[in-house]
């Protein structure tokens, strides 16, 4: 079974990271008007399925929650960030890629 895809808000973001514990958290920053964002959505969902409970996966609509886009200096979308407990700066992947490419880029567990 895969990781459930969460839709985060400015209010729920930090709690989601905390609740993940030691599991990496991949967050897709996107917007409804963005064609590449719509194209990457199935790959983000597939990443959640492929990596199962080893990771947490979420999405942030930057139009609905611009404060989060500003906080993480999102300048182009889609941008995926991978947060790990104890790391000050998340790893970043910009643009369309496959679930496997994201998993490799973020060195996600099996």
C-alpha angles and dihedrals in degrees: 000000000000134000113274114248110238127201108218132205131194087263097049101038102089094041090052091054091048093048090053089070110185095349118106115249120215115198123192113208107203147147131219093236093054113099094196088051090055089047093052094047095086090050091051089050090047090051089055090051096044096049096039119184092346090086141023120231128198143166131222120199101216093202092056094040109029091158089070092048089052093045092055096036095241104183100164135021145264092041122162121199125195115208122196126186109258096019114113095203125041120228113251134215119183124197138008120329139144125270089252093054091051091047091052094044091052095038090231121189121250 
